[in-house]
Amino acid sequence: MGTLQNIRRMSPYVFGVFAVLLVAFFTIGDPTIIEGVRGTTGDPKTQVIATINGAPIYYLDYEQRIKDEEENAKREAEKSGQPFDANATRQRVWQALVDEALLEQQIKNFGIMITDNQIKEQLIDNPPDFLKQMFSDSAGNFMRSTYIELITKPENYVNYMGGDPSKIPQEEKELAVSNFRKDLFRIEKYVAQVLKQEELTAAVATSSSIISSEFARMKFIQENSTADLRFFPLLIRDLPQQAMEAKKEEIEEYYNKNKKLYKQKPQRKIKYIAMPLVPSAEDSARSERRAKNVSDELMAAATDAAKDSIFDIKLSEYNGMTHNYLMVEEIDPQIYSILSILKPGQVAGPINRPDGTYFLRVDDVRSGENEVVKASHILINFDNNKDSAKAEANRILREAKSNPNNFALLAMQYSKDPGSGQRGGDLGFFGKGRMVPPFEEAAFAAKVGDIVGPVESQFGFHIIKVDDKRSEELKYSELRLSPTLSTATKSQLFRDAHSIKSQIQEGLTFDTVAARLGLEVKESQYFDANIPVLGSKRLSDIAFSEEVGFVFEPVEMERYGVVLAQVADAKEIGIKTLDDVREEISRKIIKKKQLDMLASQITPYFDRIKALGGLQAAAEQDTELASKIQVLNAFNNTPTIPGFGQDAAFAATVFNSELNKLIGPFRGENGYYIITVENITKPTDEEVKVAMKDYKAELQVATKGSIFFQWFQKVKEDAKIVDQRSKFYPEY
């Protein structure tokens, strides 16, 4: 039973989370849908929203995919506390569809076929990790027998719905089993897609990803070698901040020699006016009139009963809200401070707050129905030795009980829960069903002030201190009157935007009209065809389909308001102009000059170090040199120098140098170095031999993945993708 309860926490019905996973095979997300098809005619069943190398994606298929994904993505956003970003998720779903279509085409081109038996064997012998997690007990053990039973006999799901199956209505059981079967179908589709992509990856990478034993051996040694060294750095960042410039003729000469390196992708730029969707002065005045009306009628009422009756009418008239039995901790403290002095049926208000004028009424007060606990805990991990962890937990428990006031300090010192540990173990208030069962049972059974434990869960041993318990709940109604954007105000903004567009089409410039109206004109950066502009892929798509000077239809955008935009400039495929790369070239020339300057400065240092007998002797005899000479032990063969950033030339020199020899000065990417390598540690022949089989296999997999990714990127670049979403959606 515990397994199915775990599954329900993750999805509205057993495998509902799978809808997200299927899209995540490519990317993840879900779009917000509009009603109907905009600017199109004909049967929606045959409306084509895009073509991928001539293969259609139909509007209704796209809509269905959206509906399958939307609920899960919104729930995930809510669970993580992050806002649901419709545009971002819309783009991820779109990219998933494109990738999926291209992969399916390539799978067909390679003649790859996956049989039903292969899918069943994969599900039984090697189920995806997310399924194993869903069918695991509280200790993390995979319940294979339950898993096999349910995927081979879906009708048995009724035995895991909770309670006596014979008492569950037949209609409810049929619906649950039907939903379960739908999820199994989605899982089979996912597994089939995984198997097909694995075969496609193998087919693409087979000839190019063969790793020789010698290459694998050399790479393993390189990755597992370390060096102990001393070095003297003289870096660009050490130079005095003085004016240094690249001359115009130097920039032009560099550009003419290297212009082929500066390839220009097609790009666009837009200029735009954004008119925020905020309440107008009339909207604010209307809200004030409503608040005064409610206040006057309540003031005129002679009794609490009369006020209660008036409040009911106004609550309905102005779309107020009733909160059904909330724990005190769930209520805004400022709101609760007012509710706490009211008796059931009493009304308070007007109460002016930054977000509006409030009127409040207590509908009912109850206690004892539900309970929340405020607790703190100290978590001790098992760390592969449960007995040792329990002994440590018992020791801390004794210390905590001997001085309860020090519990927060002990939590900060010992707890392995990084979140609560920093807060002295404080978990805040929680109700039943929020914590793992052993923790919950102990916390609710203890009295306020008790310190109990060690309590074992899958996370380790917990020492729990119960700080408070409450069961008071309030049912209350709230009428908030605040300025809201009226339909008339929004309509006026759109009329203004259309008026500006008409004036531009009649010959005035975008900037001239905006200046007359006192509106600010902004410009975007240049953007590529696959980059949303102002967060909108639709605007980007239209910008690339129209000429410079084209004025868009006004559109409402969540973060900007009503937006009127114009295609301001276009760059086509070719070579970037000198002006476009002038700053980049200037930085390169200046960096070269800085390195050249360092070249003359490093020589005297090298001579002094050499005369003193090397880096170690110099550090012992010369105070100035000692302050700059660095000691670096167990340096890995990577481009990053700890504390000094990246410089690929440094590692290459270190691991190709003779031991105990003064090397340098040599030029790196960001400066000059003088080094002495004192020791290089490499894996032994036996260590290499033992590790080689697994390492070579891992390297093979990584190489295949890299080759496949590069190949697929080229497939996407060469694909002919006709995106017609702008005809269907006002925003995406």
Secondary structure by P-SEA (a helix, b strand, c coil): caaaaaaaaaccccccaaaaaaaaccccbbbbbcccccccccccccccccccccccccaaaaaaaaaacaaaaaaaaaaacccccaaaaaaaaaaaaaaaaaaaaaaaaacccccaaaaaaaaaccccaaaaaaacccccccaaaaaaaaaacccccccccccccccccaaaaaaaaaaaaaaaaaaaaaaaaaaaaaaaaaaaccccccccaaaaaaaaaaaabbbbbcccccccccccccbbbbcaaaaaaaaaacccccccccbbbbbbccccccccaaaaaaaaaaaaaaaaaaaacccaaaaaaaaaaaaaaabbbbbcccccccccaaaaaaaaaccccccccccccccbbbbbbbcccccccbbbbbbcbbbbbccccaaaaaaaaaaaaaaaaacccaaaaaaaccccccccccccccccccccccccaaaaaaaaaccccccccccccccccccccccccccbbbbbbbbbbcccccaaaaaaaaaaaaaaaaaaaacccaaaaaaaabbbbbbbccccccccccccaaaaaaaaaccccccccbbbbccccbbbbccccccccccccccccaaaaaaaaaaaaaaaaaaaaaaaaaaaaaaaccaaaaaaccaaaaacbbbbcccccccccccccccaaaaaaaaaccccccccccccccccbbbbbcbbbbbcaaaaaaaaaaaaaaaaaaaaaaaaaaaaaaaaaacccccccccccccc
